[in-house]
Amino acid sequence: MLKKINLPSKRREGGEKPPEPDLTPIMSLMVVLIPVLLQVAQLSDIALLEYKPPAEAADDSGGGGGGDDEENTDEEKNLKLDLLVNLHEDGVIQVSMYNKLDLGEHFFEIPAAPNGNYNFRILNDSLYSIKTREVGEPTGIDSVLNEETQKYETFKTYRVEDGRQVKITALGKTPFQSIVDIMDVCRFKLGDESKELFPLTELRQFQ
Amino acid sequence: MAYAPSSKYKKKEKAALTLNSMMDMMTIILLFLIKSMSTSGAMVRPSQYLELPEGARKVEPEKKLAILISPNGVMEDMESTPRVISPANELDNASNVILPGLEAFLTNQKAFDEKAGIPFNGIVTIQCDKSVPYDWLLKVINTCGQSEYDVIDFVILKQSS
């Protein structure tokens, strides 16, 4: 025979509830913290443009020494493109290679865009064609120790010693925005960042 | 027949605001913001004293020794009233290839870091106004190079694609 169990009455069961913590001060703290952090979070809009001028080659003026047999290989190794981009005030861009200053294949001018600004699109196309025609495909991979991070950074090597370098000169009044634009244009092919052009820029005095 | 209880004796419940869901939401936002802050490296905040140029680079900023180049000259990067290191007339002076004020500042800074035991890395972060002329920029770069600060990180605004 089943024994009848007496359950507590429903009225008595719902009588006492645990007290809820007062969250209002925590909420006030959050209301202050979140706008502060949101203001700081605007940092994501800024970036860094690294400028590390390539070290001057010690044998820039031509070193001596070396046997006759080594001369040819040395010459090949020291083959330099000497790519130079000159920004003129009137929107004209001059591009020079192998230190040539006579108009031709290795020295040419890019006229200003119809709005009078520098025609960076044509410059980018020209640099891409120079990279493919004069520099060519990479011949190997080299690495250098980054003293700051203590990690080895690898980079491609080319037929010409300075296959990743470009010298930029401009008139004294040229605004910094134009310099940033041209540094960007020289780095990669526009619209395709996998195609590296001349990422090592060197800013120089206009000559 | 049962009678409905009189409204006089009905319990009146207080309408309390439930903050629990609001707290959950706030906690998630807070954690997200703290996380995004910690991944953006040291705090580099665009200075209010100049207008930064736009660029296509996306490298996250990291603050090292920081200076500003504004149309008023080279200044120390400070939140309020930055100290002028090299005034505009020093930059305009054609005979100044190296800026004496900036050179002194960099030398002092290097000596201070050495005293404090901070390893010298030769990196300087520059916030440069987009209208600053190229010859001013070259003078600053030359001076930094002269003081063994060989790597210069320019702070730019990410280009809106």
Chai-1 contact restraints between the chains, C-beta under 6 A:
chainA,res_idxA,chainB,res_idxB,connection_type,confidence,min_distance_angstrom,max_distance_angstrom,comment,restraint_id
A,L23,B,L19,contact,1.0,0.0,6.0,A-B,restraint_1
A,L23,B,M23,contact,1.0,0.0,6.0,A-B,restraint_2
A,M27,B,L19,contact,1.0,0.0,6.0,A-B,restraint_3
A,M30,B,M26,contact,1.0,0.0,6.0,A-B,restraint_4
A,I34,B,I29,contact,1.0,0.0,6.0,A-B,restraint_5
A,L37,B,L33,contact,1.0,0.0,6.0,A-B,restraint_6
A,V40,B,M37,contact,1.0,0.0,6.0,A-B,restraint_7
A,A41,B,L33,contact,1.0,0.0,6.0,A-B,restraint_8
A,A41,B,S36,contact,1.0,0.0,6.0,A-B,restraint_9
A,L43,B,S40,contact,1.0,0.0,6.0,A-B,restraint_10
A,D45,B,L157,contact,1.0,0.0,6.0,A-B,restraint_11
A,D45,B,K158,contact,1.0,0.0,6.0,A-B,restraint_12
A,I46,B,P46,contact,1.0,0.0,6.0,A-B,restraint_13
A,I46,B,P61,contact,1.0,0.0,6.0,A-B,restraint_14
A,I46,B,V155,contact,1.0,0.0,6.0,A-B,restraint_15
A,I46,B,L157,contact,1.0,0.0,6.0,A-B,restraint_16
A,A47,B,R57,contact,1.0,0.0,6.0,A-B,restraint_17
A,A47,B,K58,contact,1.0,0.0,6.0,A-B,restraint_18
A,A47,B,V59,contact,1.0,0.0,6.0,A-B,restraint_19
A,A47,B,I156,contact,1.0,0.0,6.0,A-B,restraint_20
A,A47,B,K158,contact,1.0,0.0,6.0,A-B,restraint_21
A,L48,B,V59,contact,1.0,0.0,6.0,A-B,restraint_22
A,L48,B,P61,contact,1.0,0.0,6.0,A-B,restraint_23
A,L48,B,D153,contact,1.0,0.0,6.0,A-B,restraint_24
A,L49,B,G55,contact,1.0,0.0,6.0,A-B,restraint_25
A,L49,B,R57,contact,1.0,0.0,6.0,A-B,restraint_26
A,L49,B,F154,contact,1.0,0.0,6.0,A-B,restraint_27
A,L49,B,I156,contact,1.0,0.0,6.0,A-B,restraint_28
A,E50,B,D153,contact,1.0,0.0,6.0,A-B,restraint_29
A,Y51,B,I152,contact,1.0,0.0,6.0,A-B,restraint_30
A,K52,B,V151,contact,1.0,0.0,6.0,A-B,restraint_31
A,E148,B,N121,contact,1.0,0.0,6.0,A-B,restraint_32
A,A170,B,Y134,contact,1.0,0.0,6.0,A-B,restraint_33
A,G172,B,P133,contact,1.0,0.0,6.0,A-B,restraint_34
A,G172,B,Y134,contact,1.0,0.0,6.0,A-B,restraint_35
A,G172,B,D135,contact,1.0,0.0,6.0,A-B,restraint_36
A,K173,B,P133,contact,1.0,0.0,6.0,A-B,restraint_37
A,T174,B,Y134,contact,1.0,0.0,6.0,A-B,restraint_38
A,P175,B,S131,contact,1.0,0.0,6.0,A-B,restraint_39
A,F176,B,P53,contact,1.0,0.0,6.0,A-B,restraint_40
A,F176,B,C128,contact,1.0,0.0,6.0,A-B,restraint_41
A,F176,B,K130,contact,1.0,0.0,6.0,A-B,restraint_42
A,F176,B,V132,contact,1.0,0.0,6.0,A-B,restraint_43
A,Q177,B,P53,contact,1.0,0.0,6.0,A-B,restraint_44
A,Q177,B,K130,contact,1.0,0.0,6.0,A-B,restraint_45
A,V180,B,P53,contact,1.0,0.0,6.0,A-B,restraint_46
A,V180,B,G55,contact,1.0,0.0,6.0,A-B,restraint_47
A,V180,B,I156,contact,1.0,0.0,6.0,A-B,restraint_48
A,D184,B,G55,contact,1.0,0.0,6.0,A-B,restraint_49
A,D184,B,A56,contact,1.0,0.0,6.0,A-B,restraint_50
